[in-house]
């Protein structure tokens, strides 16, 4: 499914996908797992749901440009290898 909606590491604003796909196609894409809801107003590529970059990007899309990522997420994004996963 190709589209020209700007995404960020597999994260998208729901409103952008709604405009690109239309209500019915987007609902079907969510239903089949192509996109999964994550944070308020965001959807992520179903294959990248657990990817830390995708989840961080979705958080930034949900909160806005003034958001700050911190804790394990920030450590992983900066290359810290001492943290096994963002789930810890």
WOHU-V650420 format. One record per helix or strand. SS is the DSSP state (H for helix, E for strand). FROM is the first residue (numbers start at 1). TO is the last residue. If there is no record, write none. Layout:
SS_FROM_TO + SS_FROM_TO
This chain:
E_8_8 + E_11_13 + H_14_21 + H_23_31 + E_35_37 + E_42_45 + H_46_48 + H_52_63 + H_71_77
